[in-house]
Amino acid sequence: MKLRLPNCERGVHSLRGKLTLANVGLLALGIVMATAVSLMGMRHYLLAQVYRDLQNPEASARELAEFEKLSKSGSDKAQDHDALDDRK
């Protein structure tokens, strides 16, 4: 036993419904395209960094040492901050 509403068939027939579906479709397409462009840009940047590091290993080792020094000083500051909080 099927229930049918009068004058109701499948599909969107009103202009408002068609415009809404078109807007949703274009929005979804825009989000997909923006994501694809972002991922392609990130891939290009990361590959360029890898190639640069492979061509000049001394510079990349120097940058790594600087990063480790900065991260160590940052963790020391965090420990000092935690020690100050413990005194209160």
C-alpha positions as CSV (number, residue, x, y, z in Angstrom):
1,M,0.0,0.0,0.0
2,K,1.6,3.2,-1.2
3,L,0.9,6.6,0.2
4,R,1.0,9.4,-2.4
5,L,0.5,13.0,-1.8
6,P,-1.6,14.7,-4.4
7,N,0.2,16.4,-7.2
8,C,3.6,15.3,-5.8
9,E,6.1,13.6,-8.1
10,R,9.8,12.9,-7.6
11,G,12.2,15.7,-8.3
12,V,12.4,19.4,-7.7
13,H,10.0,21.5,-9.8
14,S,10.0,24.9,-8.1
15,L,12.4,27.6,-9.0
16,R,13.4,28.1,-5.4
17,G,14.3,24.4,-5.1
18,K,16.3,24.3,-8.3
19,L,18.3,27.4,-7.3
20,T,18.9,25.9,-3.8
21,L,20.2,22.7,-5.3
22,A,22.4,24.6,-7.8
23,N,23.9,26.8,-5.0
24,V,24.6,23.7,-2.8
25,G,26.2,22.0,-5.8
26,L,28.4,25.0,-6.7
27,L,29.4,25.4,-3.0
28,A,30.5,21.7,-2.8
29,L,32.4,22.1,-6.1
30,G,34.2,25.2,-4.8
31,I,35.2,23.5,-1.6
32,V,36.6,20.5,-3.5
33,M,38.5,22.7,-5.9
34,A,39.9,24.9,-3.1
35,T,41.1,21.8,-1.2
36,A,42.7,20.4,-4.4
37,V,44.6,23.7,-5.0
38,S,45.7,23.9,-1.4
39,L,47.0,20.3,-1.4
40,M,48.8,20.9,-4.7
41,G,50.5,24.0,-3.3
42,M,51.5,22.2,-0.1
43,R,52.9,19.3,-2.1
44,H,54.9,21.7,-4.3
45,Y,56.3,23.5,-1.3
46,L,57.2,20.3,0.6
47,L,58.9,18.8,-2.5
48,A,60.9,22.0,-3.0
49,Q,62.0,21.9,0.7
50,V,63.1,18.2,0.3
51,Y,65.1,19.0,-2.8
52,R,66.7,22.0,-1.2
53,D,67.7,19.9,1.8
54,L,69.1,17.1,-0.4
55,Q,71.2,19.5,-2.4
56,N,72.6,21.3,0.6
57,P,72.8,18.9,3.6
58,E,75.1,21.2,5.6
59,A,72.6,24.1,5.6
60,S,69.8,21.7,6.6
61,A,71.9,20.3,9.4
62,R,72.6,23.8,10.6
63,E,68.9,24.7,10.5
64,L,68.0,21.5,12.4
65,A,70.6,22.4,15.1
66,E,69.1,25.9,15.4
67,F,65.6,24.5,15.7
68,E,66.6,22.0,18.4
69,K,68.3,24.8,20.3
70,L,65.1,27.0,20.1
71,S,62.8,24.1,21.0
72,K,65.0,23.3,24.0
73,S,65.0,26.9,25.2
74,G,61.3,26.9,24.8
75,S,60.8,23.8,26.8
76,D,63.1,25.2,29.5
77,K,60.9,28.3,29.7
78,A,57.8,26.2,29.9
79,Q,59.4,24.3,32.8
80,D,60.3,27.5,34.5
81,H,56.8,28.8,34.1
82,D,55.4,25.5,35.6
83,A,57.8,25.9,38.5
84,L,56.5,29.4,39.1
85,D,52.9,28.1,39.1
86,D,53.8,25.4,41.6
87,R,55.0,28.0,44.1
88,K,51.7,29.8,44.2
